[in-house]
Amino acid sequence: MKLVANSSEVLGFIDGAVAQITDSRKHKGYLAKIIGTHPVYKLDRKFVDTYEVSGYKYADIKEDGLYEFCTSKINKDRYYLVVDNGTITEIDYWTALEIAERV
């Protein structure tokens, strides 16, 4: 997949359709598909299953849609990705919220 991103975290942890998931002692990293809005958490998420290879955790981006990516290795910031026809594009939170409201 083609990756269009500005942040070094997204560029460094996403390769093709695979996201490297990192955990710290206090925070767990994740990849989640946004499936709509939530009354408390703003975005309703379905967490993508992870798998381990040589001690590293990964998650596959298998379908088009809106995703939230968090890697706790660098920080606990969240990054939002739109996957459409083989292209992964990083977007900001407010754009992600607008898209989620239409889902």
QUIQUI-V497775 format. One line per field, one symbol per residue. ss: DSSP state (h for helix, s for strand, l for the rest). A space follows every 10 residues. Layout:
ss: ???
This chain:
ss: lssslllhhh hhhssllsss slllllllls ssssssssll lsssssslls sssllsssss llllssssss lllllllsss ssssllssss slhhhhhhhh hhl
